Amino acid sequence: MLFSKKSKRSDDTLKDNKKTIDYNAALIDVLIVMVDDESIKAKFEEIKHNMLYLETSYNDKVIQADKKIGDMIGDIKVAINKAQKTNDYAETNSLINKLEQLIAERNAYLKK
């Protein structure tokens, strides 16, 4: 009986992780619509493509990384709003680089 409960929890954890990944990818869609700069749009398209193929995991470090990715996407949204007023996307580009690093870090946790 204990084994089946653990499997159920693992299945639920994987489902929740998949939902988080899908939600983060949907947030990237929002950013694509928001931003006017074509080079940034292209970066978001590439990030979204990569996010759609992220492997789900029950590893706590991966789950925390996915939450950090979602938070970073929120920060990027705020930076885009600021950039649209000033036409200065330096902060946005910096945060995109950090997002890419978070995704790479997340993927490294899967290899451990």
N, C-alpha and C positions, 0 to 999 in steps of 0.2 A: 504493500500500500504506500509506503513512504516514497518508493521510487516513482510511482505514478503521479504523486503530488508534486514531486520535484520536476518531472517532465512537464506537467501542466504549467508550473511557474515559469519554466524555461520557455515554453511555447508562448505564454503571455508576454514575457519579457521581449522575445523576438518580435512579436506582433506590435508591441508598443514602440520598439526601436524602429521598425519599418514605418510606423505612423509618423514618428519624429523625422525620419529621413524624408518622407514624402511631403510633410509640412514645410520643412526647410526648403525643399525644391520649389514648392508653391510660393514661398516667400521670395525666392529668387525671381520668379515670374513677375511678381509685383515690382521688384527693382528694375527689371527689364522695361516695364511699361513706364516707370517713373523717369528714368534717365534719358537725357537727350543726346549725350555724347556717344557716338557710334563705337568708339574703341572700348569704352566701358561696357556698352551693351554686348559687344562681342565677348568680353571677358566673362560677363554673367552667363551668356549662352554656353560657354565652355564649362564653367563651374556647374551649371545646372545639368548639363550632359553627364559630367562626372558624378554628380550627386545621385542621379537616377540609377547608377550602377554600384552604389556603395553596398557593401555586404552588411547584412544585419548581424547583430552580435548580442550576447548576454553579458559580455565583459563590461564590468562597471566603468573602466576607463574609457571605453568606446562610447558608452551611454552618456557619460559626463562630457565627452568631447562633442557629441551631437548637440547637447544642450548649449555648450559654449558657441558652437557654430550658429545656432539659432539666435543667441544673444548678439553675436557679431553681425548677423544679417540685420538685426534691429538697429544696431549702431550705424551700419552703412546707410540704412534708410534715413536716419536723422542727418547724416553727413550729406546725402544727396539733396535733401531739402535745403540745407544751408548753401550748398554749392550752386543750386539753381538761382539763388538770390545774388550770388557774387560771381558766378561763372568760373569758380576756382575749384577744381576737382582734386586737388592735391591730397586733402584729407581722405576723400573717398578712395583714391588709388592706394593710399597707405593702408586703409582698412581692408581693401580687397586683397592686398598682399598678405595681411594677417589672416584673413579668412582662408586663403589658399594654404597657408602654413598650418592652420588648425585642421584642415582636411587631411593634409599629409601626415600630421601627428596622429590623427584618428586612425588612418590606415596603418600606421606603424604599430599601433596597439594590437591590431589584428594579427600581426606577424609574430607577436611574442607568445 
